[in-house]
């Protein structure tokens, strides 16, 4: 029976020994858990070998033994190797042997009184012990959704009809969705900027910004994320959200308030310039041109400085002018860059040229935190997809995701996240999970 030794090195990676001369590194992607990737690799290895495989999984100092059969069945087992017998410990012998009695001279013990001031009845004081940070009696942590029954698929229907509590399969889409949510609520290293950019107009930048802002706030909580229209002039964010902003709730007013109160604006004062949406996410409307000037580099930077004191994530909805100072600020300061691309040659070519220019100016590190989002829509040319995906991957982007067609995005009307299609919500959840993972791993 062949053996595999797998060590889980992080939440997303594991190292496999025994699958060949060199070690194999496994990584969990697209919302999968590392345990699901290990199970898939072990089943494939057993099927290729045509015999059961004994798998040893080590995680956080603990070890589990599993036997994986060629048909994919997994059973917990004990190690098949011999158990080493304890070595006999030879009896200890004295260093020196003495044949006659040993005499020692000692001073006589007298009934001397104790020193003055000494407490003859004092008890010994035990050494100070450092209290443990966590009690061994504390209940174990319950991961969100780990013990919940299936809600979708055949198992979900059986649970609903028969009032059962069958768990979903580890490799099911429902478990991948739960893993994506777990990633979204994970810790962040600090204030982060997510920029959505494509110089071609009408490609879905604003709908993607609105949907992503709502999904992150749904899982991370209200007042954690804010979407800001950083177009130089005439952005459409205020026309697409559920609750439109009132007069004075815009980025220009926010910057003026920050200049009037140097330091940090109080949360109560900040709410006068943000517009809270039904899901707990906030938006800042863009520059409508009434002030007679466009939004520049320093303006966008000042707005971000104010919001960084009160929010975790800023989603920058950019305009179409690549020469604008605000566009330059949003792309150069982005922790993650999202590029929506419909399956049309004009939109794909514009996005590709933009990425090539950014790679030339900012270097490959910028591409390593870029996600291209292919969006379906009317008028698409499916034959463009293969060439577009290959071109984007050759440019060095982190990944290429896909968004299904959403009529509310294409309608031009206001977007209510609760009215979106289920497939759209699931796709936005996966994109949000990938964004949070990129931010967290870049800091590590």
N, C-alpha and C positions, 0 to 999 in steps of 0.2 A: 504494500500500500504506500503510495507516494504521500508526501507531506508538504504543507505550505505553512510558513510562519509569517503572519501579517501583524504589523505594528501600526496602530492608528496614531499618527503624529500630530494631527489637528482635526478640527471639525470637518475639514474638506479634503484631507489627504491621508494616505496610508502607504506603507512600504512593504513590499512582498518579497520574501526570500523563499527559494526552493522551486521557483518556476523556470529556472534556467541558470546559466552561469552568472548572470548579473541580476541585481535587484530591480524590481519593477515598481514604479511609483504610480499609485492610483489617485485620481482626483474626482471629486463629485462636482458635476456641473448641471446647469439647467434645473436647479431646484432639487436635485436628488440628494439623499443623505449618503454619507460615506459607507454606512452599513449596507445599503442597497447595492452600491457599487461593488463592495466586497463579496456579497452574495452572488451577484451576476458573474464576477470574475471566477469565483470558486466553482460555480456550476459549469462554466465554459471550460475550465481546466480539467474538471472531472470528465466531462463529455469527450474532450480531446484525448484524454488518457485512456478512456474506456474502462476505468476501474474507480472504486471509491477513493476519495482523497481526504486525508486527515488534516484539518485546518486549525491552527492555533492562532487565536486573535488576542492580542495584548492591547489593553487600553487603560491608561491611568494607573498602571501598576498592577492591574488585575488581568487574569488570563482565562480564556474560555476555550474548550476543546469541542470541535464540531466535526462531524463526518458527512461529507457531501457525496451523494451517489450520482452515477452518470445520468439517471433519469431526473435529476434536479432536486431530489428529496434531501433535506437537511435534518440531521439528528444530533443532539448533544451527546457527547461520549467522553470517555476517559482516555488518556494517552496510551497508545499501544506499545510503546517502547518499554524495556525492562526498568524496573524501579531499583536504583542502586541501593545495595545493602550498607548499613552504617558500618564504618570502619571500627575495628576493635581498638579500644583505648587501653594501652598498656598501663598496668598499675604503677603509680608513682613510687619512686624509691628515694630515700633520703640521700642527700648529697654525700654525707660522711657518716661512717659507722663508728660508733664509740663503744668499746667493750666494758669500760668501767664508769661508775657514776661521775656526774659532772657537778662540781661545787661552784656556787656563785656567792660573792660577797655582797651584802646589802646593808644599808643603814637601818638601824632599829626603828620600828614604828612606835611613836609615842602618842599620847593623848593630847596633842597640841590643839589649842583652841583655833577656831576658824578666824580668818582675817576680820579686822574690824569693819563693820558695815556690810559684810557679806550676808546674803539671804540664804540661810541653810535649808529653807523649805521651797526654794524656787524650782519650778519644773523646767526641763530643757525646752528651749524654743526651737520648733522645727524650721528647717530651711524654707525660705520663701519660694513659692511655686508660681510660675507664670500661668494664669488661667488660660485654658484653651479658648480659641476664638469661636468655635462651634461645638455645641454639646453633641455627644454621641447619641443622645436620646432624641435629638431633633428629627422631625419627620422628613423623609426624603423629598427632594424637589419634584414637583409635578410639571413636566413640560407641557406647554400649551398644545392641546389637541392630541397628545400622545395616547391617551386612554379613551378618547371619545369614539363612539361607534360610527360606522360608515353612514354617510348621508346621501351619497350618490351611487349610481351604478346598480347592479343586481343586489349587492349586499345592502345598499341603502334602502332599496324598495322592500326587501325582506324585513329589515329592521322596522320600517314604517308599518307594514301590514301586520306582522306577527309580534310586534313590540319586543324585538330582540335587540341585542347589543353586540352584533358581529363587527369586529374591527375591519377596516379596509386592508387590502393586500399591501405589503410594504412597497411594491413597485407600481402601485396604482396611481392614476392621475390625482386622486384625492390626497394621497400622502405627499405627492410632489407639491401640491398646492399648499398643504399645511407646512411643509418644509420651507416654502417660499415666504409664508407669513412669519415663520420663526426667524428667518433672516432679516425681514423688514424691521422687526422690533428689537434687533440686536443693538449693542452699544456702538456709538460713533466716536471717533477721536476728537471731534470738535465741530465747529461751524463749517458746513460744507456747501459748495455751490454746484448745482447741476444745471448745465446750459443746454438748451434745445435750439439747434441752429441748422439752417439750410437757406442759402441766399435766394432760392427759388420760392416765389410766393405761392400760396394755395396748396402747400404740401402737407398741412396738418400739424404745424408746430404748436399753435395755440391749443387745439383740442387735446394734443398729447400732454401739454403742460398742465391743463386743467384736470385731466384724468389722473395723471401721475400725482399731482398735488393732493387730490382727494383720496387716492388709495393709501398714500403714506400717512396722511392724517387719520384715516380710518383705523389703522393698525398701531401707529405710534402714539396716537392721542391728539387731542385738539391743541392748538397753539404750539405745534412742533415744527411746522413747515409753512412757508409762505411763497407764493408765486408772484413774481414782479415782472411787469411789462417793461423791458429795457430797450424797446425800439426807439430809434432816435426821434421819431414823431409818428403819430397816427397808428399806434398798435391797436389790435382788436380784442385784447383780453377782456376788457370791460363789457364787450358785446357778447361774449360767449359764456360767462359764468351765470350761475342760477340767480344770484342776488347782485344786481348792478351796484357800483359804488355811487355814493352821493357826491355832490360838488365839494371839492376840497380833499377828497379821499384819493389822492394821487401821489405819484413819486415826487413831483416838484414840491408839493406841500410838505411831504415828509422830510425832504432835504432842507427846506427852509426852517422847519421846526428843530432839526438837529443842529443847524447853525445858530439858532437862537438860544438853545440850551446845550452848551458844550458838555461833553462827557457822555452821559447815558440818559435817554428819555425814560421817564417812568412808564411802566406797562399801561397804566390808566390813560396816560397822554398818548401813548403809541396807538391805542385802539381807535383814536380819532382819525387816523390816516390809513388804517387797514379796513378791509371789508370781509367780515366773517361769513363763510359759506355754511350751508346746513350740515356738512360733515365735519365741521370743526377746523377746516383749512382756511387760511387767509390769503387774500390777494391784494396787490397794490397796483392800481391802474396806472397806465403809462402817461406819457407827455402828449397832450392833445394839440400842442402848438400855440395855445393861448398866450404863453409867456413870450412868444416871439423868438425862441431859440430851440435848437434840438438838444436832446439828451447826450451829454458828452461823457468822456472817460471818467473824469473826476466826479461827475454827478452820480454815475452808477456806483463808483467806489464809495462815495459818501453814503448812499442809501444802504449799501451792503454793510458798512461799518455800524450803522444804527441798528439794523436788523440782527446783526450777529450777536448783540447783547441779549436778545430775547427769543431767538428761534434757533433750531438745530440745522435746518436745511433751507436753502434759498434756491428756488427753481427759476431760472432766468429765461423768459420768453423773448427771444430776439426778433429783430426785424429782418428786412431783406437787403439792407445797405451794408456791405462788408467794409466800407470806408468810414462808417460811423464810429465815433469814439466809444460809445456804449457797446457796440458789437465787438469791438476789439477787446474791451475790458472783460466781457462775458466769456469769450473764448479763451483768453489767456489765463483767467483765474478759475477756470472750470476744474473741479475735482473729477467730474464725469461729464462727457460730452455725448448728447443724444442727437442723432441725425435722422429725422423721418424722411423716407424716400418712397414715393409711390412708384409703381412699375410703369414709368414713362421715361423715355429716353432723355427728355429735357430736364426732368427733375433729377434723374440719376446722374447725368453728366454734370449738372451744377454742383451736386453734393460731392461728386468725385473730385472735381477741380478744387473745391474748397478744402477737402481733406489733404490733397497733395500740397496745397499752399501751406496749410497748418503744419504738415509734417516737415516741410522745408524750413519753416521759421521756428517752430517749437520743438522739433525733434521727434524721435520715435516714442518718447515717453507720453506725448500727447495722444498718439494713436493707441497706445496700450490701455488708455482709459476712455476710449471712444466706442460707443455702441450704435450701430446702424439699425434702424427699425424699418423694415419693409412693410408698407401699408397697402392693403387691398382697397380698390375703389373702382368706380365706373370708368371705363376708358383705358383700363390697364392692358398692357401687352405682355402676356405671360412669358414670351420668349426673351424678354429683357432681363428676367430675374436671374437666370444662370450667369449671364455675362456680368451683371451688376454685382452679384454676390462675390464672384471670383475677383473682380476688380477691387472691391472694398477689402477683401481679405488680403489681397496682394499689397494693398496700401498699409497693412499692419494693424487694422482695427482689432479691438479685443474680441468682438463677436458681432454676429448679424442675427437679429431677432425678427419676429414676424407678428404683425397685428392684423386680425381679421377685419373685414369691412364693417364699419359701424355707421348706420344711417344718420344718427344724431351728430356725428362728427362732420359728415359731408353736407348736412342740411344748411349749415350756417346759422342755425338757431341757437338758443341758449342750451347749455349742457347740464342736465341733472344727473349726477353720477348714479343715483338710485334707479334711473330709467335705462341705463346702458344694458346691452346684451350681456348674458352671462359669459360668453366667449371673450368679449372685450374686457370684462372685469378680470377674468383669469389671466389674459395676456398682460394687462397692466400690472397685475400682481407679480408675475414673473419678471417683468422689466424692472419694477421697483426693487425686487429682491436682488437682481443683478447689480443694480446701481448701489445699493447699500453694501453688498459684498465687495464691490470695487473700492468704495471709500474706505471700508474697514481694512482690507488687505493692503491697500496702498500705504496706510499709516503703519501697519505692522512691518 
